[in-house]
Amino acid sequence: MPYTPCTYSVTAHSPAKPAAVFGVLVDAATWPAWSAIDAVEAADGGVPEGPQQVGDVRVFRTGKAIAHERIVELVADRRFVYENESGPFRSYRGTVELAGTPQGGTDITWSAVFEPKPRFSGPFWRWYLTRFMQRMVNGLAAYADGGGGGGGDEAGRP
C-alpha cells in the first residue's frame, strides 16, 4: 500500500514588509528568538552566519528532537522552500510564501507536503504540525515587525 502525502497550511499577517520577513527567514540565527526551536547550527557544527543560501543545511534542536533541513529554493522577498532530511518523515517539503498587501505589510503562508514514515500516522502529524507551525508563523510575523517574542508558550513550546 503506497504512502499518502499529507499537507498543512497556516497563515499570519505581519505589518512588516516582505523584505523584512524574508530577511528573518534566511537568518537562521534568529529562529530561536521567534519560534519554539531551542537552538540552531549549521550542518558543519558552526553557528549560521549571515543570510543562508540554497543548499545550506541547518540543524534545529527542539527539546530532544533534532531536524536537519536543507534550503532548496529562495525567491527574494517572496518564497522560502526547505526539505527536512531527518526525523519521522519519508519526505517533507515546507514552503513559506510571502505576499505584500495593499494595506501594507505581508501575508505569510507556511505550508508543507509530507509523508510520515509510520503508516497511518498522517492524521496525527497533520494535527500536530498545524498547531506547531501556526505558532511558528505567528512568531515570524511578530519578530519581523520588531515585536520580538517567540511563537510558543511561556516555556517556548508550541
Secondary structure per residue as TSV (DSSP state, phi and psi in degrees):
chain	resnum	aa	ss	phi	psi
A	1	M	-	360.0	125.8
A	2	P	-	-73.6	156.5
A	3	Y	-	-73.6	146.6
A	4	T	-	-105.7	123.0
A	5	P	-	-63.0	145.4
A	6	C	E	-115.1	160.9
A	7	T	E	-141.0	161.1
A	8	Y	E	-147.7	160.8
A	9	S	E	-152.8	128.1
A	10	V	E	-130.3	155.1
A	11	T	E	-136.7	158.4
A	12	A	E	-156.6	162.3
A	13	H	E	-118.6	135.7
A	14	S	E	-117.0	137.6
A	15	P	S	-66.1	-14.9
A	16	A	S	-71.7	154.3
A	17	K	-	-72.4	156.1
A	18	P	H	-52.9	-37.5
A	19	A	H	-62.3	-37.1
A	20	A	H	-69.5	-41.8
A	21	V	H	-65.1	-44.6
A	22	F	H	-61.2	-40.8
A	23	G	H	-59.2	-36.7
A	24	V	H	-69.2	-42.8
A	25	L	H	-60.3	-41.5
A	26	V	T	-85.5	-1.2
A	27	D	-	-104.7	86.7
A	28	A	G	-58.0	-28.2
A	29	A	G	-63.1	-20.9
A	30	T	G	-82.4	-19.4
A	31	W	H	-54.2	-44.0
A	32	P	H	-62.8	-22.4
A	33	A	H	-74.5	-28.3
A	34	W	H	-119.8	0.2
A	35	S	S	-129.7	-179.3
A	36	A	S	-83.5	4.8
A	37	I	-	-75.9	131.3
A	38	D	-	-78.4	-39.8
A	39	A	E	-155.4	155.8
A	40	V	E	-139.8	144.9
A	41	E	E	-145.8	163.5
A	42	A	E	-76.1	159.8
A	43	A	T	-57.9	-28.0
A	44	D	T	-82.4	2.5
A	45	G	S	95.5	-10.8
A	46	G	S	-84.5	175.9
A	47	V	-	-83.6	129.6
A	48	P	-	-61.9	129.8
A	49	E	-	-120.4	137.2
A	50	G	S	67.8	-177.0
A	51	P	S	-65.3	135.6
A	52	Q	-	-82.2	161.8
A	53	Q	-	-125.1	167.5
A	54	V	T	-57.2	133.4
A	55	G	T	99.7	-20.3
A	56	D	-	-66.3	141.8
A	57	V	E	-113.9	127.5
A	58	R	E	-108.6	144.8
A	59	V	E	-113.8	114.6
A	60	F	E	-102.7	139.9
A	61	R	E	-121.0	126.4
A	62	T	E	-132.6	105.8
A	63	G	T	61.4	-128.2
A	64	K	T	-88.4	-10.4
A	65	A	E	-79.2	139.0
A	66	I	E	-126.3	131.4
A	67	A	E	-126.0	135.0
A	68	H	E	-106.1	120.8
A	69	E	E	-125.4	131.4
A	70	R	E	-104.7	131.4
A	71	I	E	-76.7	124.9
A	72	V	E	-113.8	-16.3
A	73	E	E	-157.2	136.2
A	74	L	E	-134.6	127.8
A	75	V	E	-123.3	109.8
A	76	A	T	-47.1	128.6
A	77	D	T	64.1	10.9
A	78	R	T	-134.3	-39.7
A	79	R	E	-150.1	141.2
A	80	F	E	-135.3	118.3
A	81	V	E	-125.7	136.5
A	82	Y	E	-141.3	159.9
A	83	E	E	-125.3	134.9
A	84	N	E	-82.2	127.9
A	85	E	-	-106.2	11.2
A	86	S	S	-153.8	178.9
A	87	G	S	93.2	-160.0
A	88	P	S	-84.4	24.2
A	89	F	E	-121.3	136.5
A	90	R	E	-69.4	-38.7
A	91	S	E	-152.1	151.2
A	92	Y	E	-157.8	120.0
A	93	R	E	-128.3	113.1
A	94	G	E	-102.8	146.4
A	95	T	E	-135.0	132.8
A	96	V	E	-114.6	114.7
A	97	E	E	-102.9	135.4
A	98	L	E	-118.3	132.5
A	99	A	E	-136.6	120.0
A	100	G	E	-64.0	148.1
A	101	T	-	-114.9	152.8
A	102	P	T	-58.9	-33.7
A	103	Q	T	-80.6	-3.5
A	104	G	S	104.0	158.9
A	105	G	S	85.9	-165.3
A	106	T	E	-137.3	129.9
A	107	D	E	-87.2	129.9
A	108	I	E	-115.6	126.4
A	109	T	E	-119.9	120.8
A	110	W	E	-113.3	119.4
A	111	S	E	-139.6	168.2
A	112	A	E	-156.1	154.8
A	113	V	E	-118.5	128.8
A	114	F	E	-148.5	158.0
A	115	E	E	-127.7	112.6
A	116	P	E	-69.9	149.4
A	117	K	S	-67.0	-51.1
A	118	P	S	-70.4	125.0
A	119	R	T	-59.0	148.6
A	120	F	T	67.2	11.4
A	121	S	-	-96.3	0.7
A	122	G	H	-53.9	-48.6
A	123	P	H	-58.9	-39.6
A	124	F	H	-62.3	-49.7
A	125	W	H	-64.1	-38.1
A	126	R	H	-60.9	-45.9
A	127	W	H	-62.7	-50.4
A	128	Y	H	-62.6	-49.8
A	129	L	H	-66.7	-34.6
A	130	T	H	-60.8	-44.7
A	131	R	H	-65.6	-49.8
A	132	F	H	-60.8	-47.3
A	133	M	H	-74.3	-25.3
A	134	Q	H	-62.9	-39.8
A	135	R	H	-68.5	-34.5
A	136	M	H	-62.2	-50.6
A	137	V	H	-66.8	-35.6
A	138	N	H	-64.5	-42.7
A	139	G	H	-64.6	-41.4
A	140	L	H	-60.2	-46.7
A	141	A	H	-60.2	-44.5
A	142	A	H	-69.9	-44.9
A	143	Y	H	-64.5	-41.0
A	144	A	H	-62.6	-27.5
A	145	D	T	-90.0	5.4
A	146	G	T	84.5	11.1
A	147	G	-	-80.4	-8.8
A	148	G	-	59.2	-158.8
A	149	G	-	69.9	142.6
A	150	G	-	-88.0	179.7
A	151	G	S	-95.5	4.4
A	152	G	S	-104.6	-169.0
A	153	D	-	-79.3	-167.8
A	154	E	T	-58.8	-28.5
A	155	A	T	-90.0	1.5
A	156	G	S	84.2	14.6
A	157	R	-	-103.6	151.5
A	158	P	-	-66.9	360.0
